[in-house]
Amino acid sequence: MTITITDNPGQHRYEAALDGTLAGFAEYNLLTDAILFSHTEVLPANEGKGVGSALAKHVLDDARARQLHVIPVCQFIAGYIRKHREYADLVRPDVQRAFKI
């Protein structure tokens, strides 16, 4: 199985496809110097296949490449950052306190 992740700016979300079929997405709002992740969802048929983790890693790597701060309103993205501390620097200290990062 191959997970492919693309940005769909028209829908304000990153989309994960598993072997070419939509498997999940992470919705966002792009701000001046930050990206706010509001919701991440893995479609039920694709749960437990690593789609959510691949999606979270990709969106955070992309935020870093674009030099954007992350506002993890989405609890999945916030939880991923808590477990993968190498992404904590993407979240400003005041926002880290708000989301217990």
Contact map, one row per residue, 1 for C-alpha under 8 A:
11100000000000000110000000000000000000000000000000000000000000000000000000000000000000000000000000000
11110000000000001110000000000000000000000000000000000000000000000000000000000000000000000000000000000
11111000000000011110000000000000000000000000000000100100000000000000000000000000000000000000000000000
01111100000000011111000000000000000000000000000000000000000000000000000000000000000000000000000000000
00111110000001111000000000000000000000000000000000000010010000000000000000000000000000000000000000000
00011111000001110000000000000000000000000000000000000000000000000000000000000000000000000000000000000
00001111100111100000000000000000000000000000000000000000000000000000000000000000000000000000000000000
00000111111111100000000000000000000000000000000000000000000000000000000000000000000000000000000000000
00000011111111000000000000000000000000000000000000000000000000000000000000000000000000000000000000000
00000001111110000000000000000000000000000000000000000000000000000000000000000000000000000000000000000
00000001111110000000000000000000000000000000000000000000000000000000000000000000000000000000000000000
00000011111111000000000000111000000000000000000000000000000000000000000000000000000000000000000000000
00000011111111100000000011110000000000000000000000000000000000000000000000000000000000000000000000000
00001111100111110000000011110000000000000000000000000010001000000000000000000000000000000000000000000
00001111000011111000011111000000000000000000000000000010000000000000000000000000000000000000000000000
00111100000001111100011110000000000000000000000000100010000000000000000000000000000000000000000000000
01111000000000111111111100000000000000000000000000000000000000000000000000000000000000000000000000000
11110000000000011111111000000000000000000000000000100000000000000000000000000000000000000000000000000
11110000000000001111100000000000000000000000000000000000000000000000000000000000000000000000000000000
00010000000000001111110000000000000000000000000000000000000000000000000000000000000000000000000000000
00000000000000001111111000000000000000000000000000000000000000000000000000000000000000000000000000000
00000000000000111101111100000000000000000000000000000000000000000000000000000000000000000000000000000
00000000000000111100111110000000000000000110110000100000000000000000000000000000000000000000000000000
00000000000000111000011111000000000000011110010000110000000000000000000000000000000000000000000000000
00000000000011110000001111100000000000011100000000000010000000000000000000000000000000000000000000000
00000000000011100000000111110000000011111000000000000011000000000000000000000000000000000000000000000
00000000000111000000000011111000000011110000000000000000000000000000000000000000000000000000000000000
00000000000111000000000001111100001111100000000000000000000000000000000000000000000000000000000000000
00000000000100000000000000111110001111000000000000000000000000000000000000000000000000000000000000000
00000000000000000000000000011111011100000000000000000000000000000000000000000000000000000000000000000
00000000000000000000000000001111111100000000000000000000000000000000000000000000000000000000000000000
00000000000000000000000000000111110000000000000000000000000000000000000000000000000000000000000000000
00000000000000000000000000000011111000000000000000000000000000000011100000000000000000000000000000000
00000000000000000000000000000111111100000000000000000000000000000001111000000000000000000000000000000
00000000000000000000000000011110111110000000000000000000000000100001111000000000000000000000000000000
00000000000000000000000000011110011111000000000000000000000000000000011110000000000000000000000000000
00000000000000000000000001111000001111110000000000000000000000000000011111001000000000000000000000000
00000000000000000000000001111000000111110000000000000000000000000000000111000000000000000000000000000
00000000000000000000000001110000000011111000000000000000000000000000000011110000000000000000000000000
00000000000000000000000111100000000011111100000000010000000000000000000001011000000000000000000000000
00000000000000000000000111000000000000111110000000010000000000000000000000000000000000000000000000000
00000000000000000000001110000000000000011111011000110000000000000000000000000000000000000000000000000
00000000000000000000001100000000000000001111111000000000000000000000000000000000000000000000000000000
00000000000000000000000000000000000000000111111000000000000000000000000000000000000000000000000000000
00000000000000000000001000000000000000000011111000000000000000000000000000000000000000000000000000000
00000000000000000000001100000000000000000111111110100000000000000000000000000000000000000000000000000
00000000000000000000000000000000000000000111111111110000000000000000000000000000000000000000000000000
00000000000000000000000000000000000000000000011111100000000000000000000000000000000000000000000000000
00000000000000000000000000000000000000000000011111100000000000000000000000000000000000000000000000000
00000000000000000000000000000000000000000000001111111100000000000000000000000000000000000000000000000
00100000000000010100001100000000000000000100011111111110000000000000000000000000000000000000000000000
00000000000000000000000100000000000000011100001001111111000000000000000000000000000000000000000000000
00000000000000000000000000000000000000000000000001111111100000000000000000000001000000000000000000000
00100000000000000000000000000000000000000000000001111111110000000000000000000000000000000000000000000
00001000000001110000000011000000000000000000000000111111111000000000000000000000000000000000000000000
00000000000000000000000001000000000000000000000000011111111100000000000000001001000000000000000000000
00000000000000000000000000000000000000000000000000001111111110000000000000000000000000000000000000000
00001000000000000000000000000000000000000000000000000111111111000000000000000000000000000000000000000
00000000000001000000000000000000000000000000000000000011111111100000000000000000000000000000000000000
00000000000000000000000000000000000000000000000000000001111111110000010000000000000000100000000000000
00000000000000000000000000000000000000000000000000000000111111111000000000000000000000000000000000000
00000000000000000000000000000000000000000000000000000000011111111100000000000000000000000000000000000
00000000000000000000000000000000001000000000000000000000001111111111110000000000000000000100000000000
00000000000000000000000000000000000000000000000000000000000111111111100000000000000000000100000000000
00000000000000000000000000000000000000000000000000000000000011111111000000000000000000000000000000000
00000000000000000000000000000000000000000000000000000000000001111111000000000000000000000000000000000
00000000000000000000000000000000100000000000000000000000000000111111100000000000000000000000000000000
00000000000000000000000000000000111000000000000000000000000000111111110000000000000000000100000000000
00000000000000000000000000000000111000000000000000000000000000110011111000000000000000000111000000000
00000000000000000000000000000000011110000000000000000000000100100001111100000000000000000111000000000
00000000000000000000000000000000011110000000000000000000000000000000111110000000000000000010001000000
00000000000000000000000000000000000111000000000000000000000000000000011111101100000000000010000000100
00000000000000000000000000000000000111100000000000000000000000000000001111101100000000000000000000100
00000000000000000000000000000000000011110000000000000000000000000000000111111100000000000000000000000
00000000000000000000000000000000000000100000000000000000000000000000000111111110000000000000000000000
00000000000000000000000000000000000000110000000000000000000000000000000001111111000000000000000000000
00000000000000000000000000000000000010010000000000000001000000000000000111111111100000000000000000000
00000000000000000000000000000000000000000000000000000000000000000000000111111111110000000000000000101
00000000000000000000000000000000000000000000000000000000000000000000000000111111111000000000000000000
00000000000000000000000000000000000000000000000000001001000000000000000000011111111100000000000000000
00000000000000000000000000000000000000000000000000000000000000000000000000001111111111110000000000001
00000000000000000000000000000000000000000000000000000000000000000000000000000111111110010000000000001
00000000000000000000000000000000000000000000000000000000000000000000000000000011111110000000000000000
00000000000000000000000000000000000000000000000000000000000000000000000000000001111111110000000000000
00000000000000000000000000000000000000000000000000000000000000000000000000000000111111110000000000000
00000000000000000000000000000000000000000000000000000000000000000000000000000000100111111000000000000
00000000000000000000000000000000000000000000000000000000000100000000000000000000100111111110000000000
00000000000000000000000000000000000000000000000000000000000000000000000000000000110111111110000100001
00000000000000000000000000000000000000000000000000000000000000000000000000000000000001111111000000000
00000000000000000000000000000000000000000000000000000000000000110001110000000000000000111111000000000
00000000000000000000000000000000000000000000000000000000000000000000111100000000000000111111101100000
00000000000000000000000000000000000000000000000000000000000000000000110000000000000000001111111100000
00000000000000000000000000000000000000000000000000000000000000000000000000000000000000000011111110000
00000000000000000000000000000000000000000000000000000000000000000000000000000000000000000001111111000
00000000000000000000000000000000000000000000000000000000000000000000001000000000000000000011111111100
00000000000000000000000000000000000000000000000000000000000000000000000000000000000000010011111111111
00000000000000000000000000000000000000000000000000000000000000000000000000000000000000000000111111111
00000000000000000000000000000000000000000000000000000000000000000000000000000000000000000000011111111
00000000000000000000000000000000000000000000000000000000000000000000000110000100000000000000001111111
00000000000000000000000000000000000000000000000000000000000000000000000000000000000000000000000111111
00000000000000000000000000000000000000000000000000000000000000000000000000000100110000010000000111111
